[in-house]
Amino acid sequence: MTATSTLTGHLLIAMPGLRDPDFEHTVTLICQHNEDGALGLVVNRTSDYRLQDLLQQMDISTDDDPLAQQAVLAGGPLQRERGFVLHNLDGRWASSYAIDEQLMLTTSRDILEAIAAGRGPQQMLIALGYAGWEPGQLERELRDNAWLTVAADNELLFEVPLEQRWSAAAARMGVDAQRLAHYAGNA
């Protein structure tokens, strides 16, 4: 795969015909895409957890009740116990990966401690689990019309309400998601 064909930093918008319960009507940020496959985070589906639940499990306290009540996203069907913080470029953390020039993905405890203390990134999403694709799998799914793709942007990721992200992501392409057919074809 060449550097020009990577989908890193793009959103996958599930087509209406995608009936996989893990991905139906989802928007997934591709955090890494190369010859070894792809890794992404679903950014529009909540888990059963609040941030306070995660912090309590890790013996981290916070006095910020609105923060503690923040929903934790269901990032995908793989390793649902593994935590990820998707954030803007504020701060430096022990285990971070730059997705692009706007976004980072961090998996270390220090970012959660900073968030709980009010010193975390200004824009962030916290997720449990991730989505993964084997080499060539995502490309096959794209050929099978399972996904639309669009470049990610911080406004959509951090400001658009979760329940509106699927339609808003499609709108970034000039597509009314509600009018998409539930079947696909190839010309």
C-alpha positions as CSV (number, residue, x, y, z in Angstrom):
1,M,0.0,0.0,0.0
2,T,1.4,3.4,-0.9
3,A,1.3,6.4,1.4
4,T,-1.3,8.0,-0.9
5,S,-3.8,5.2,-0.4
6,T,-3.9,5.3,3.4
7,L,-7.2,6.1,5.1
8,T,-5.5,7.2,8.4
9,G,-7.3,10.3,9.6
10,H,-10.5,9.6,7.7
11,L,-13.9,8.6,8.8
12,L,-15.7,5.5,7.7
13,I,-19.5,6.1,7.5
14,A,-21.4,2.8,7.6
15,M,-23.8,2.4,4.7
16,P,-27.4,1.7,5.6
17,G,-27.1,-1.8,4.2
18,L,-24.3,-2.7,6.7
19,R,-26.2,-4.9,9.1
20,D,-23.3,-5.9,11.3
21,P,-24.6,-4.9,14.8
22,D,-21.1,-3.7,15.8
23,F,-21.1,-1.2,12.9
24,E,-24.6,-0.4,11.9
25,H,-25.0,3.4,11.5
26,T,-21.5,4.0,12.9
27,V,-18.8,6.5,12.2
28,T,-15.4,5.1,12.7
29,L,-12.2,7.2,12.8
30,I,-9.3,5.3,11.1
31,C,-6.3,5.8,13.5
32,Q,-3.9,3.7,11.5
33,H,-4.0,2.1,8.1
34,N,-1.1,0.5,6.3
35,E,0.0,-2.8,4.7
36,D,-0.6,-4.6,8.1
37,G,-4.3,-3.6,8.2
38,A,-6.2,-0.9,9.9
39,L,-7.2,0.2,13.4
40,G,-10.1,2.5,14.1
41,L,-12.4,3.9,16.9
42,V,-16.2,4.1,16.6
43,V,-16.9,7.7,17.5
44,N,-20.7,7.8,17.7
45,R,-21.8,4.9,20.0
46,T,-21.7,5.0,23.8
47,S,-20.8,2.1,26.0
48,D,-22.5,1.3,29.3
49,Y,-19.8,3.2,31.2
50,R,-19.3,6.7,32.4
51,L,-15.8,8.2,32.9
52,Q,-16.3,7.9,36.7
53,D,-16.5,4.1,36.3
54,L,-13.2,3.9,34.6
55,L,-11.5,6.3,37.0
56,Q,-12.8,4.3,40.0
57,Q,-11.4,1.1,38.5
58,M,-8.0,2.8,38.2
59,D,-8.2,4.4,41.7
60,I,-8.2,7.9,40.2
61,S,-10.5,10.5,41.7
62,T,-12.1,13.7,40.4
63,D,-14.2,16.4,41.9
64,D,-15.6,17.4,38.5
65,D,-19.0,15.8,38.5
66,P,-19.9,16.8,34.9
67,L,-16.6,15.3,33.7
68,A,-17.2,12.1,35.8
69,Q,-20.6,11.7,34.1
70,Q,-19.1,12.0,30.6
71,A,-20.1,9.0,28.5
72,V,-17.4,6.5,27.5
73,L,-17.7,5.4,23.9
74,A,-17.9,1.9,22.6
75,G,-14.8,2.1,20.4
76,G,-15.3,-1.2,18.7
77,P,-15.8,-4.9,19.2
78,L,-12.1,-5.8,19.8
79,Q,-10.5,-5.7,23.3
80,R,-13.4,-3.9,24.9
81,E,-11.5,-3.6,28.2
82,R,-8.7,-1.6,26.5
83,G,-9.0,2.2,26.9
84,F,-8.2,4.9,24.4
85,V,-8.2,8.7,24.6
86,L,-8.7,10.4,21.3
87,H,-7.7,14.1,21.6
88,N,-6.4,17.2,20.0
89,L,-2.6,18.0,20.3
90,D,-2.8,19.5,23.8
91,G,-0.2,18.1,26.1
92,R,2.3,15.3,26.0
93,W,1.5,11.8,27.4
94,A,3.6,8.7,28.0
95,S,1.9,6.5,25.3
96,S,0.6,8.6,22.4
97,Y,0.4,8.1,18.7
98,A,0.0,11.0,16.3
99,I,-2.8,10.1,13.9
100,D,-2.3,13.3,11.9
101,E,-1.4,16.9,12.4
102,Q,-4.7,17.5,14.5
103,L,-5.3,14.3,16.4
104,M,-3.5,12.0,18.8
105,L,-4.4,8.6,20.4
106,T,-3.2,8.0,23.9
107,T,-3.4,4.8,26.0
108,S,-1.5,5.6,29.1
109,R,-2.7,6.2,32.7
110,D,-1.1,9.7,32.9
111,I,-3.7,11.2,30.5
112,L,-6.6,10.0,32.7
113,E,-4.9,11.4,35.8
114,A,-4.5,14.7,34.0
115,I,-8.1,14.7,32.8
116,A,-9.4,13.9,36.3
117,A,-7.3,16.8,37.7
118,G,-8.6,19.3,35.1
119,R,-5.3,19.3,33.1
120,G,-6.2,17.1,30.2
121,P,-6.7,18.0,26.6
122,Q,-9.4,20.5,25.7
123,Q,-11.0,18.2,23.2
124,M,-11.2,14.5,23.9
125,L,-13.2,11.3,23.5
126,I,-12.6,8.3,25.7
127,A,-13.4,4.9,24.3
128,L,-13.2,1.2,25.3
129,G,-12.3,-1.2,22.6
130,Y,-11.4,-0.7,18.9
131,A,-12.2,-1.9,15.4
132,G,-9.6,-3.7,13.5
133,W,-9.1,-5.0,9.9
134,E,-6.6,-7.5,8.6
135,P,-4.5,-6.7,5.6
136,G,-6.7,-6.0,2.6
137,Q,-10.0,-6.5,4.6
138,L,-10.9,-2.8,4.7
139,E,-10.2,-2.4,1.0
140,R,-12.5,-5.3,0.3
141,E,-15.2,-3.8,2.4
142,L,-14.9,-0.5,0.6
143,R,-15.2,-2.3,-2.8
144,D,-18.3,-4.0,-1.4
145,N,-19.8,-0.6,-0.7
146,A,-20.0,-1.1,3.1
147,W,-18.5,2.3,3.8
148,L,-18.3,5.9,2.6
149,T,-15.2,7.8,3.5
150,V,-14.5,11.4,4.4
151,A,-11.6,13.3,6.0
152,A,-12.0,13.6,9.7
153,D,-12.2,17.0,11.4
154,N,-12.2,18.1,15.0
155,E,-15.6,19.8,14.8
156,L,-17.3,16.6,13.8
157,L,-15.4,14.5,16.3
158,F,-15.6,16.8,19.4
159,E,-18.5,19.2,18.8
160,V,-21.3,17.4,16.9
161,P,-23.6,15.4,19.2
162,L,-23.0,11.7,19.1
163,E,-26.5,10.9,17.7
164,Q,-25.9,13.4,14.8
165,R,-22.4,12.3,13.7
166,W,-23.5,9.7,11.2
167,S,-25.7,12.1,9.3
168,A,-23.2,15.0,9.8
169,A,-20.3,12.9,8.4
170,A,-22.3,12.0,5.3
171,A,-23.3,15.6,4.9
172,R,-19.6,16.5,4.7
173,M,-19.6,14.6,1.4
174,G,-22.8,16.3,0.2
175,V,-24.8,13.2,0.9
176,D,-28.2,13.0,2.8
177,A,-27.6,9.8,4.8
178,Q,-31.4,9.3,5.2
179,R,-31.8,9.0,1.4
180,L,-29.1,6.4,0.9
181,A,-30.3,3.1,-0.4
182,H,-30.1,0.0,1.8
183,Y,-28.5,-1.9,-1.0
184,A,-25.4,-1.3,-3.1
185,G,-24.3,-2.0,-6.7
186,N,-21.3,-1.6,-8.9
187,A,-21.2,0.1,-12.2
